[in-house]
Amino acid sequence: MRRVVVVGGDAAGMSAAHQALRSARQHGRELEVTVLETTHDTSYSACGIPYWVSGEVGSREALVARTPAEHRRLGVDLRLGARAISVDPAARRVVYVGPEGEHRLDYDDLVVATGASALVPEWACAGPGTPAAGIQVVKTLDDGAWWLRELAEPGLRVVVAGGGYIGLEMAEALLARGHQVTLLTRSRVMSSLDEPMSGRVQAAVEAGGVTVHLGAAASGVERSADGALCAVRAGELRVAADLLVLALGVAPATGFLADLDVPRSSYGALRPDPQGRLADGLWAAGDCCEVRHRLTGEWVYLPLGTHANKMGRAVGENLGGGTLAFPGALGTAITRFAAGASYVEVARTGLGLEEARQHGLDAVETTTEGTTASGYHPAAEPIALSVIGERGTGRLLGAQIVGGRGSAKRIDTVATALWHGSTVLDLAWSDLAYAPPFATAWEFVSLAARRLAERL
Ligand SMILES: Cc1cc2nc3c(=O)[nH]c(=O)nc-3n(C[C@H](O)[C@H](O)[C@H](O)COP(=O)(O)OP(=O)(O)OC[C@H]3O[C@@H](n4cnc5c(N)ncnc54)[C@H](O)[C@@H]3O)c2cc1C
């Protein structure tokens, strides 16, 4: 019986664990799968936490896709409260600290699926990696519960540090709960977009009631005599605050592998091959890894649930005797901000204009404004679509969308075209669906691509 040990019991780890069991059954192999998970939660949607905090999702349980009992019923030896602290790849042994102390566990294959930890700067810490009073990250279900407790009374002054998608989603949740929100961002709001598109998002966020400070990296806090948080500082800027949301990004949780000689980035992200293999008997998947960008061929850090699930599945399939490769990523992402009458959807895929030029590409961009449905139809919502292509080859490089309801998911059309190496003209002439409540006669993606094609 081959022994697989998975470290980390969320998206990547549990995908790997169950796919390994399924694949082994299909290939007539015997496999024993043990999962070590340091918390007491498994397979939960971190992505849903802001919507739980806002009240749009009713309970913690609703965010749990599979409970520990369900995993065990499906054949996984799940050990909760079990934190892996070291690995000896020569002896094929992992050491973990469980409720009863330190244990050694022998394996034939080890899967590292430890995800990432939310960044907590030193000035915000009570102890190593632990936020001080009045400050919290948004990463685990326990963090979500913390926010719900702290936000029970409306009218608090809450500062959000970080203008990425988690910062935006939390700003929405805080406004929904009746709090005053100030967003501090080191560069721009949604800086993964090119500047003009990010400006559109900022305008919607401000229209929704958030005070935004650009170029404002949170750098410290002030406390009253009783130790309560009273202000957040960003250089010279001082913002009165009762609570501080840290949405500053994440770092791969790979510290316990620091001594191992495996492919990794300078900041600790693992670099497995497309099958998920790091070394003989050692595999990795999810937010603890970088992925290959399909357009540039470079390693990039894109910690997203969609990749974690796929990478975990590939690892599991290969462990059970099958063959599956994770084919890389394009940086496709989507979010929204909704507050009162202000509603904006945001999406991106591929390379932005700045990014493409940084890669030495002769990139051209056009932004087209229009509507998601025929202008005369009540379903019509505004949409701005920036499409980026390469002069000379006509190759499609990327797109960004900012718009109303039903606009952002159009990014999938562009992502699919990118996936298959289309030109901008291919996208312009694609056979996309049209009827007045859904689209314009030149579907908006085709229209925007056609405009760009004329300039290439
Ligand atoms: C607020 C929020 C919103 C998000 N929204 C989206 C979204 O809309 N779309 C999207 O694609 N992605 C989104 N994500 C990202 C997505 O949640 C992650 O990419 C995904 O959870 C990664 O899965 P993972 O299994 O690699 O890592 P994780 O989910 O981080 O799981 C890793 C697990 O390993 C455990 N672990 C860590 N170290 C050890 C150890 N030493 N021993 C034992 N166990 C350990 C951890 O406790 C954890 O349970 C969001 C994330 C957050 C926080």
The ligand as an SDF file (V2000), in Angstrom:
LIG
                    3D

 53 58  0  0  0  0  0  0  0  0999 V2000
  -10.8810   36.8370    1.3110 C   0  0  0  0  0  0  0  0  0  0  0  0
  -10.4250   35.9910    0.1610 C   0  0  0  0  0  0  0  0  0  0  0  0
  -11.1260   36.0350   -1.0300 C   0  0  0  0  0  0  0  0  0  0  0  0
  -10.7100   35.2420   -2.0930 C   0  0  0  0  0  0  0  0  0  0  0  0
  -11.4180   35.3120   -3.2630 N   0  0  0  0  0  0  0  0  0  0  0  0
  -11.0310   34.5510   -4.3110 C   0  0  0  0  0  0  0  0  0  0  0  0
  -11.7710   34.5560   -5.5090 C   0  0  0  0  0  0  0  0  0  0  0  0
  -12.7860   35.2480   -5.6220 O   0  0  0  0  0  0  0  0  0  0  0  0
  -11.3350   33.7840   -6.5450 N   0  0  0  0  0  0  0  0  0  0  0  0
  -10.2240   32.9980   -6.4420 C   0  0  0  0  0  0  0  0  0  0  0  0
   -9.8660   32.2940   -7.4060 O   0  0  0  0  0  0  0  0  0  0  0  0
   -9.5080   32.9550   -5.2890 N   0  0  0  0  0  0  0  0  0  0  0  0
   -9.8810   33.7090   -4.2440 C   0  0  0  0  0  0  0  0  0  0  0  0
   -9.1790   33.6600   -3.0710 N   0  0  0  0  0  0  0  0  0  0  0  0
   -7.9520   32.8330   -2.9980 C   0  0  0  0  0  0  0  0  0  0  0  0
   -8.2770   31.3990   -2.6510 C   0  0  0  0  0  0  0  0  0  0  0  0
   -9.0010   31.3480   -1.4610 O   0  0  0  0  0  0  0  0  0  0  0  0
   -6.9710   30.6330   -2.4980 C   0  0  0  0  0  0  0  0  0  0  0  0
   -6.2710   30.7460   -3.7170 O   0  0  0  0  0  0  0  0  0  0  0  0
   -7.1810   29.1870   -2.1760 C   0  0  0  0  0  0  0  0  0  0  0  0
   -7.7940   29.0240   -0.9410 O   0  0  0  0  0  0  0  0  0  0  0  0
   -5.8280   28.4790   -2.1510 C   0  0  0  0  0  0  0  0  0  0  0  0
   -6.0050   27.1600   -1.7860 O   0  0  0  0  0  0  0  0  0  0  0  0
   -4.7870   26.3580   -1.1410 P   0  0  0  0  0  0  0  0  0  0  0  0
   -5.3380   25.0150   -0.7920 O   0  0  0  0  0  0  0  0  0  0  0  0
   -3.6030   26.4310   -2.0210 O   0  0  0  0  0  0  0  0  0  0  0  0
   -4.3860   27.1740    0.1470 O   0  0  0  0  0  0  0  0  0  0  0  0
   -5.2340   27.4960    1.4620 P   0  0  0  0  0  0  0  0  0  0  0  0
   -6.6580   27.6810    1.1330 O   0  0  0  0  0  0  0  0  0  0  0  0
   -4.5100   28.6200    2.1300 O   0  0  0  0  0  0  0  0  0  0  0  0
   -5.1000   26.1850    2.3050 O   0  0  0  0  0  0  0  0  0  0  0  0
   -3.8900   25.7840    2.8580 C   0  0  0  0  0  0  0  0  0  0  0  0
   -4.2000   24.9740    4.0800 C   0  0  0  0  0  0  0  0  0  0  0  0
   -2.9780   24.4710    4.6260 O   0  0  0  0  0  0  0  0  0  0  0  0
   -3.0100   24.5960    6.0390 C   0  0  0  0  0  0  0  0  0  0  0  0
   -1.6080   24.6430    6.4830 N   0  0  0  0  0  0  0  0  0  0  0  0
   -0.7100   25.6300    6.2800 C   0  0  0  0  0  0  0  0  0  0  0  0
    0.4960   25.3000    6.8020 N   0  0  0  0  0  0  0  0  0  0  0  0
    0.3420   24.0730    7.3480 C   0  0  0  0  0  0  0  0  0  0  0  0
    1.2230   23.1840    8.0410 C   0  0  0  0  0  0  0  0  0  0  0  0
    2.5200   23.4990    8.2430 N   0  0  0  0  0  0  0  0  0  0  0  0
    0.7410   21.9990    8.4840 N   0  0  0  0  0  0  0  0  0  0  0  0
   -0.5650   21.6640    8.2630 C   0  0  0  0  0  0  0  0  0  0  0  0
   -1.4490   22.4640    7.6250 N   0  0  0  0  0  0  0  0  0  0  0  0
   -0.9910   23.6510    7.1600 C   0  0  0  0  0  0  0  0  0  0  0  0
   -3.7750   25.8630    6.2830 C   0  0  0  0  0  0  0  0  0  0  0  0
   -4.3370   25.8840    7.5750 O   0  0  0  0  0  0  0  0  0  0  0  0
   -4.8390   25.8030    5.1850 C   0  0  0  0  0  0  0  0  0  0  0  0
   -6.0180   25.1750    5.6280 O   0  0  0  0  0  0  0  0  0  0  0  0
   -9.5760   34.4200   -1.9620 C   0  0  0  0  0  0  0  0  0  0  0  0
   -8.8770   34.3780   -0.7640 C   0  0  0  0  0  0  0  0  0  0  0  0
   -9.2830   35.1490    0.2920 C   0  0  0  0  0  0  0  0  0  0  0  0
   -8.5130   35.0930    1.5730 C   0  0  0  0  0  0  0  0  0  0  0  0
  1  2  1  0
  2  3  1  0
  2 52  2  0
  3  4  2  0
  4  5  1  0
  4 50  1  0
  5  6  2  0
  6  7  1  0
  6 13  1  0
  7  8  2  0
  7  9  1  0
  9 10  1  0
 10 11  2  0
 10 12  1  0
 12 13  2  0
 13 14  1  0
 14 15  1  0
 14 50  1  0
 15 16  1  0
 16 17  1  0
 16 18  1  0
 18 19  1  0
 18 20  1  0
 20 21  1  0
 20 22  1  0
 22 23  1  0
 23 24  1  0
 24 25  2  0
 24 26  1  0
 24 27  1  0
 27 28  1  0
 28 29  2  0
 28 30  1  0
 28 31  1  0
 31 32  1  0
 32 33  1  0
 33 34  1  0
 33 48  1  0
 34 35  1  0
 35 36  1  0
 35 46  1  0
 36 37  1  0
 36 45  1  0
 37 38  2  0
 38 39  1  0
 39 40  1  0
 39 45  2  0
 40 41  1  0
 40 42  2  0
 42 43  1  0
 43 44  2  0
 44 45  1  0
 46 47  1  0
 46 48  1  0
 48 49  1  0
 50 51  2  0
 51 52  1  0
 52 53  1  0
M  END
$$$$
